[in-house]
Amino acid sequence: NVESSIQNQDAARGVLLDTDVAAESTSFATSQVQLQAGIAVLAQANLLPQNLLKLIG
């Protein structure tokens, strides 16, 4: 009975740890997408002055 209880606790601990890894992986992926989007926006913003100079010049 004690052995069964220990096995159940180990299984529950494994489920909790797996859930944390999944949540952190999702959070990391979201952050990466936001970072890449921010970089893309900055790249486009940096092109605006160059394009204006081309139009003026």
C-alpha positions as a LaTeX table, in Angstrom:
\begin{tabular}{lrrr}
\hline
Residue & $x$ (\AA) & $y$ (\AA) & $z$ (\AA) \\
\hline
Asn1 & 0.00 & 0.00 & 0.00 \\
Val2 & 2.83 & 2.38 & 0.84 \\
Glu3 & 4.59 & 1.44 & $-2.39$ \\
Ser4 & 1.42 & 2.16 & $-4.36$ \\
Ser5 & 1.10 & 5.55 & $-2.68$ \\
Ile6 & 4.70 & 6.41 & $-3.56$ \\
Gln7 & 4.13 & 5.40 & $-7.18$ \\
Asn8 & 1.00 & 7.54 & $-7.35$ \\
Gln9 & 2.87 & 10.52 & $-5.89$ \\
Asp10 & 5.68 & 10.06 & $-8.41$ \\
Ala11 & 3.18 & 9.88 & $-11.27$ \\
Ala12 & 1.41 & 13.03 & $-10.06$ \\
Arg13 & 4.73 & 14.86 & $-9.71$ \\
Gly14 & 5.64 & 13.85 & $-13.27$ \\
Val15 & 2.36 & 15.21 & $-14.61$ \\
Leu16 & 2.90 & 18.52 & $-12.82$ \\
Leu17 & 6.44 & 18.86 & $-14.11$ \\
Asp18 & 5.37 & 18.01 & $-17.66$ \\
Thr19 & 2.63 & 20.63 & $-17.46$ \\
Asp20 & 5.13 & 23.27 & $-16.33$ \\
Val21 & 7.43 & 22.43 & $-19.24$ \\
Ala22 & 4.55 & 22.71 & $-21.69$ \\
Ala23 & 3.46 & 26.06 & $-20.27$ \\
Glu24 & 6.99 & 27.43 & $-20.34$ \\
Ser25 & 7.52 & 26.19 & $-23.90$ \\
Thr26 & 4.36 & 27.98 & $-24.99$ \\
Ser27 & 5.44 & 31.14 & $-23.20$ \\
Phe28 & 8.88 & 30.99 & $-24.81$ \\
Ala29 & 7.42 & 30.48 & $-28.29$ \\
Thr30 & 5.07 & 33.43 & $-27.78$ \\
Ser31 & 7.97 & 35.63 & $-26.70$ \\
Gln32 & 9.99 & 34.59 & $-29.73$ \\
Val33 & 7.15 & 35.46 & $-32.10$ \\
Gln34 & 6.73 & 38.86 & $-30.43$ \\
Leu35 & 10.47 & 39.49 & $-30.63$ \\
Gln36 & 10.60 & 38.63 & $-34.33$ \\
Ala37 & 7.58 & 40.83 & $-35.02$ \\
Gly38 & 9.25 & 43.71 & $-33.19$ \\
Ile39 & 12.43 & 43.27 & $-35.19$ \\
Ala40 & 10.46 & 43.26 & $-38.43$ \\
Val41 & 8.64 & 46.47 & $-37.45$ \\
Leu42 & 11.93 & 48.18 & $-36.57$ \\
Ala43 & 13.44 & 47.11 & $-39.87$ \\
Gln44 & 10.52 & 48.64 & $-41.76$ \\
Ala45 & 10.68 & 51.81 & $-39.66$ \\
Asn46 & 14.37 & 52.17 & $-40.46$ \\
Leu47 & 13.59 & 52.06 & $-44.18$ \\
Leu48 & 11.14 & 54.97 & $-44.04$ \\
Pro49 & 13.73 & 57.80 & $-43.81$ \\
Gln50 & 15.75 & 56.25 & $-46.63$ \\
Asn51 & 12.70 & 56.05 & $-48.84$ \\
Leu52 & 11.78 & 59.65 & $-48.07$ \\
Leu53 & 15.26 & 60.80 & $-49.01$ \\
Lys54 & 14.95 & 58.94 & $-52.31$ \\
Leu55 & 11.66 & 60.71 & $-53.03$ \\
Ile56 & 13.06 & 64.13 & $-52.14$ \\
Gly57 & 16.42 & 63.66 & $-53.81$ \\
\hline
\end{tabular}
